[in-house]
């Protein structure tokens, strides 16, 4: 994977966070700190995307429930028709 080398960035981590990165490098058998940071960013993005999707689903379900309740109320009078 090639990256545009003209737009590089650099960050500095406090010692405690750097130790976390180093431990993750060992446990995940990753060769660079950058790869750990990238994996973390991708995971954070995926989690954020899921939260947004969950929020949208909850809103759609709420709207659907209201509409379904309304339709059931409109048709409720038919439930006893034709029964002896």
N, C-alpha and C positions, 0 to 999 in steps of 0.2 A: 504494500500500500504506500503510495507516494503522497507526500504532503507538500504544500506550497511553502517553501523555506523562507520566502520573503515576509511571511506573516506569523512568525514564531512569537511565543509568549513565554514568560518565565514567572514562576511563583516561588515564594519562600514559605516553608512550613515551620511552625514551632517544633521544637525537639520531640515533644510527645506525639504529635501527629506524624512526624517523620518516622518515628519508631513503629507506629501502626502500619505505615506503608511498607517498611522493611520487613515486618513480620508477615504481612500479606504476601509480599514477594516470595518469601520462603515457603509459606504454606501452600500457595497457589503455583509455585514453581514458575514464576514469571521473571523475565530477565531484566525488566526496566521499571523504574518508578513511574514513568510516563504511562506505561501500560496499565498499571494499577489505578492511576488517576482516571484514565479513559474508561476502564471497566466500571469504576465507581460512578462516573458521570452518566454512562449509558444506563446503569441500574437506577440511578436517581431519575433520569428522564422517563424510563419505563414505569416507575412507580408513580410519577406525577401524571403521566398519560392515563394510567389505570384509575387514578383518583378522579380525573376529569371525566373519564368514561362512566365511572360509577355514579358521579354526580348527575350526568346527563341521563343515565338510565333511571335513576331515582325520580327525576323530574318527569320523564316520560311516563313512568309507572303511575305517578300521582295524577297526571292528566287523564290517563287511561282509566284509572279507578273511578274518577269523577264521571267520565262519560259512560262507563259501564253501569254505574249505579243509576244514572239518569235513564238509560235505556231499559234497565230492569224495572224501574218504577213505572215507566210508560207502558210496559207490556204485562205488568203484574196482574192487571184485571183479566187477562186472557187465561191465566193459569187454571182457573176453575171451570172454564167453558167445556161443555161436552161431557162432563163427569156427572154420573147419577148419584 
